Amino acid sequence: MVKWNKITTANLIDLAVCDQPNEDCFLFSCSRCNKRRVSAILQGLLDNIDEDDEWTWSIWQQVNKKVDLHHIRGSIVSLLNEVDEQWKSFAIHSYFNREQRTYIRDLRLLSSDMSYVVIQIDFAENYSVIRQREVQAAHWNNVQATLFTVHIKIGTKHKNIAIISDYMRHDTAFVYCAQQLIIKFVKQHFPFVCKINYLR
């Protein structure tokens, strides 16, 4: 049986780029690390590999404008080739994800009730409202409500808001109305805030 040494995606990315990575490392224009193949790194982590063994892995693929999860069986060489093919888009995505997280973290840390507030908005789900012990509920359409969650960060303070509405479409009209409620809340509780940064 083949055994993988413990490795996470973050560890693998760190092994594939320079010790002090910059944008060029993730965009494959760094002269020091752009020749590193992830398949070679993974092969170095495998114990007792038999190239004739059959492997199974899953991959999301778009076929006929529909994205489905496909299960593939093949050799370790096929799997490693697939990893190499997908790696460039994965590394770029990982870089942008890291940069966004850093930017959002810094944005939140620098917020204050005298400068700006950071608001994270989440369009949650629409829920059916069923009245318990009501016979008619089983025979007619149930009323629906949508839940819109908001997290507000001002310096070290955190506030949460839940907006419940019977408006089912998550469109600009809904967002505008929700923003009016959020602005009213911010003005009421933090009157000196002069800017709102929305995240979603």
C-alpha positions as CSV (number, residue, x, y, z in Angstrom):
1,M,0.0,0.0,0.0
2,V,1.3,3.5,-0.9
3,K,1.6,5.9,2.0
4,W,1.6,9.7,1.7
5,N,3.5,11.6,4.2
6,K,1.3,14.3,5.9
7,I,1.0,17.3,3.7
8,T,-1.6,20.0,3.3
9,T,-2.4,22.2,0.3
10,A,-0.6,25.1,2.0
11,N,2.5,23.0,2.6
12,L,2.5,21.9,-1.0
13,I,2.2,25.5,-2.2
14,D,5.1,26.5,0.1
15,L,7.2,23.6,-1.3
16,A,6.5,24.8,-4.9
17,V,7.4,28.5,-4.5
18,C,10.4,30.4,-3.1
19,D,11.1,30.6,0.6
20,Q,10.1,34.3,0.5
21,P,7.5,34.1,-2.3
22,N,6.2,37.1,-4.2
23,E,3.7,37.6,-7.0
24,D,6.1,36.3,-9.7
25,C,6.3,32.9,-7.9
26,F,2.5,32.3,-8.2
27,L,2.3,33.7,-11.7
28,F,5.1,31.4,-12.9
29,S,7.5,34.3,-13.9
30,C,10.0,33.8,-11.1
31,S,13.4,32.6,-12.5
32,R,14.1,30.6,-9.3
33,C,11.0,28.5,-8.8
34,N,9.0,28.4,-12.0
35,K,10.7,25.2,-13.1
36,R,9.6,23.3,-10.0
37,R,7.1,20.6,-10.9
38,V,4.5,19.7,-8.3
39,S,4.4,16.1,-9.6
40,A,8.1,15.8,-8.7
41,I,7.4,17.2,-5.2
42,L,4.5,14.7,-4.7
43,Q,6.6,11.8,-6.0
44,G,9.2,12.6,-3.3
45,L,6.5,12.2,-0.7
46,L,5.4,8.8,-1.8
47,D,6.7,5.6,-0.2
48,N,6.8,2.2,-2.0
49,I,5.2,3.5,-5.2
50,D,4.3,1.0,-7.9
51,E,3.6,2.7,-11.2
52,D,1.4,-0.2,-12.3
53,D,-1.1,0.3,-9.4
54,E,-4.4,1.7,-10.4
55,W,-5.4,4.9,-8.6
56,T,-8.8,6.7,-8.3
57,W,-9.3,10.4,-8.0
58,S,-12.1,12.9,-8.5
59,I,-12.1,16.1,-10.6
60,W,-14.6,18.8,-11.4
61,Q,-15.0,19.1,-15.2
62,Q,-17.2,21.1,-17.5
63,V,-18.9,19.0,-20.2
64,N,-21.7,20.4,-22.4
65,K,-21.8,23.7,-20.4
66,K,-22.4,21.7,-17.2
67,V,-19.9,21.2,-14.4
68,D,-19.9,17.7,-12.8
69,L,-17.7,15.8,-10.5
70,H,-16.0,13.0,-12.5
71,H,-14.3,10.0,-10.9
72,I,-11.2,8.8,-12.8
73,R,-9.2,5.6,-12.6
74,G,-5.7,5.5,-13.9
75,S,-2.0,5.2,-13.1
76,I,-0.1,7.4,-10.7
77,V,1.6,8.9,-13.8
78,S,-1.8,10.0,-15.1
79,L,-2.7,11.4,-11.7
80,L,0.5,13.4,-11.5
81,N,0.1,14.7,-15.0
82,E,-3.4,15.9,-14.1
83,V,-2.0,17.7,-11.0
84,D,0.7,19.4,-13.2
85,E,-2.0,20.5,-15.7
86,Q,-4.3,22.0,-13.0
87,W,-1.5,23.5,-10.9
88,K,-1.1,26.8,-12.7
89,S,-4.7,27.9,-12.3
90,F,-4.7,26.6,-8.7
91,A,-1.5,28.5,-7.8
92,I,-2.9,31.7,-9.2
93,H,-6.2,31.2,-7.4
94,S,-4.3,30.5,-4.2
95,Y,-2.3,33.7,-4.6
96,F,-5.4,35.9,-5.1
97,N,-7.1,34.2,-2.2
98,R,-4.1,34.9,0.1
99,E,-3.9,38.6,-1.0
100,Q,-7.6,39.1,-0.5
101,R,-7.5,37.6,3.0
102,T,-4.5,39.8,4.0
103,Y,-6.3,42.9,2.6
104,I,-9.5,42.1,4.4
105,R,-7.7,41.4,7.7
106,D,-5.8,44.7,7.5
107,L,-9.0,46.5,6.6
108,R,-10.7,45.1,9.6
109,L,-7.8,45.9,12.0
110,L,-7.6,49.5,10.9
111,S,-11.4,50.2,11.2
112,S,-12.6,52.4,14.1
113,D,-15.7,54.2,15.2
114,M,-14.0,57.5,14.1
115,S,-13.1,56.4,10.5
116,Y,-14.8,53.5,8.8
117,V,-16.7,50.4,9.4
118,V,-16.3,47.0,7.6
119,I,-19.5,45.2,6.8
120,Q,-19.6,41.6,5.6
121,I,-22.9,40.7,3.8
122,D,-24.1,37.2,3.2
123,F,-27.1,36.3,1.1
124,A,-28.2,33.3,3.0
125,E,-31.1,31.1,1.9
126,N,-34.8,31.3,1.3
127,Y,-36.7,29.3,3.9
128,S,-40.2,27.9,3.9
129,V,-42.3,28.9,6.9
130,I,-44.5,26.0,8.1
131,R,-47.0,26.6,10.9
132,Q,-46.9,23.7,13.3
133,R,-50.1,21.7,13.9
134,E,-51.9,23.3,11.0
135,V,-53.6,20.8,8.7
136,Q,-53.8,23.3,5.9
137,A,-50.0,23.7,5.7
138,A,-49.8,20.2,4.3
139,H,-52.1,21.1,1.4
140,W,-51.1,24.6,0.2
141,N,-47.9,26.4,-0.7
142,N,-46.0,27.5,2.4
143,V,-45.0,31.2,2.9
144,Q,-41.3,31.8,2.2
145,A,-38.8,34.2,3.9
146,T,-35.3,35.1,3.0
147,L,-32.5,35.5,5.6
148,F,-29.8,38.1,5.0
149,T,-27.0,38.1,7.5
150,V,-24.7,41.0,8.2
151,H,-21.5,41.2,10.3
152,I,-20.3,44.7,11.3
153,K,-16.7,45.2,12.5
154,I,-15.7,48.6,14.0
155,G,-12.2,48.5,15.7
156,T,-12.5,45.8,18.3
157,K,-16.3,45.8,18.3
158,H,-18.5,43.3,16.5
159,K,-22.2,43.6,15.7
160,N,-24.5,41.1,13.9
161,I,-27.7,41.9,12.1
162,A,-30.2,39.4,10.6
163,I,-32.6,40.9,8.0
164,I,-35.7,38.7,7.4
165,S,-37.8,39.5,4.3
166,D,-40.6,38.1,2.2
167,Y,-38.9,39.4,-0.9
168,M,-37.4,36.3,-2.5
169,R,-35.1,37.8,-5.2
170,H,-31.6,38.7,-4.2
171,D,-31.3,41.6,-6.7
172,T,-30.2,45.2,-6.5
173,A,-33.5,46.4,-5.2
174,F,-33.2,44.0,-2.2
175,V,-29.6,45.0,-1.6
176,Y,-30.5,48.7,-1.7
177,C,-33.2,48.2,0.9
178,A,-30.9,46.1,3.1
179,Q,-28.2,48.8,2.8
180,Q,-30.6,51.5,4.0
181,L,-31.3,49.4,7.1
182,I,-27.6,48.8,7.7
183,I,-26.8,52.5,7.3
184,K,-29.5,53.5,9.7
185,F,-28.1,51.0,12.3
186,V,-24.5,52.3,11.8
187,K,-25.6,56.0,12.1
188,Q,-27.5,55.2,15.2
189,H,-24.8,53.3,17.0
190,F,-21.6,54.8,15.5
191,P,-22.4,58.4,14.5
192,F,-18.8,59.4,13.7
193,V,-18.2,56.7,11.1
194,C,-17.7,58.5,7.7
195,K,-17.2,55.4,5.5
196,I,-18.6,51.9,5.0
197,N,-16.6,49.1,3.3
198,Y,-18.8,46.3,2.2
199,L,-17.5,42.7,1.8
200,R,-19.4,39.8,0.4
